[in-house]
């Protein structure tokens, strides 16, 4: 049941308890309880909105930054990753396999702001070997949602 | 002008001229004349586009220039994939070489099968309310359709005794469609066994149209074709339209005894030649890699079913919980309206399109079909509108 509720919330975090209950054939109270439990246990950490940033007046500049770091003898990548995650400019952070170690998503109001963050804050941290900054130019899909327009396709209204 | 019209009408074969057109057709024209604000629960096909990996494989077929005819029976690689799928998921084994034919939708499979077995005057038993084509297909093949009514108190399953009573010396076959369009009904194992016993006793062919079988929300009982003594008299009809949301690909198949498949192949060969190779290659992709997407769609249908049956029952339209397909078939007799009046008034006043039960047979009077192959938000809006409409009558 938890898995089903998480699936529904993943598709639409604003789904009503009533709809969850009706879809899954449980009572509204049960739905509320289960969601509350998962919030309490930290399984649900928060609810996020997907925004078409073009439509918002404030400029947002986003970049993906690939960071190579030197792991520590004790703690490996954890300490440096935790430290980086505290910066509010960092919106997400992953330890990844492959040619670099940490992948960060950073956002700021201007190109300059992001560049400054990288050169003055990120690159100067002890243990950071190198950084590669990729500014995002256009979003096509986010969190499973396709963001580019697709032509509406009209089906027949009645079929056998 | 009028003269030439009646002259041409006189040339139309009598059995076609007297064949009524589908009740859905009339209603379709009414709905089409309405403005765009109508929410349709009248659509008997998935509202999902075909999963992307299947569409992509069709594009790839065209890119590689796979644009030719195929063998009349269809691509052997697809038939092998079907045989594997049926063995694994349905527990029944067919030889892909001579016990399987690929058709243009399950509709064509049904058509050529009925034509292959029907001689003038042969009776074929089917259950109503049912898909609109069955009786017409039998008539067009020169046979006599014999309808057996299914009833709400049996959850619209076919009562084996009703089937037995309909058998005469002219009965050639029985046509089953479970899960059923428009009722969403399924057969229990016990009912299947009893129907199988009667078919064996009277040496009848069994046509089992299982186009909705993946969309079974409780545990799926084995196909009637897999029961002892049944494989040699049953033709299992299936296709890709509903489970894989591939209606526009027009791809179906029939599996059964080699003699029957051979007879069907002759009609298919002289009329259709083969199903589109592009659709066939896409179908192969669906069976190989499409199960996850299919199960996702099924879960969504099941949730919509929960919502729609709960809401209909709450507003006083008694509705059996459908165990399969994507149709709810509520009883509307409490409104005092006929199916047709209910559907027409709901369309014009409530702006929701449903199909009158009578489009699926006379015994569909008192019911309407609500397809839940519509988005959840449309279903919610439609339910609110129906609830409001009920207060006005």
Interface residues (C-beta under 8 A of the other chain):
Chain A: X4 X19 X22 X23 X24 X25 X153 X155 X156 X157 X158 X159 X160
Chain B: X22 X24 X27 X28 X31 X32 X38 X40 X42 X43 X44 X45 X47 X49 X131 X132 X133 X181 X299 X303 X304 X306 X307 X310 X311 X353 X355 X376 X380
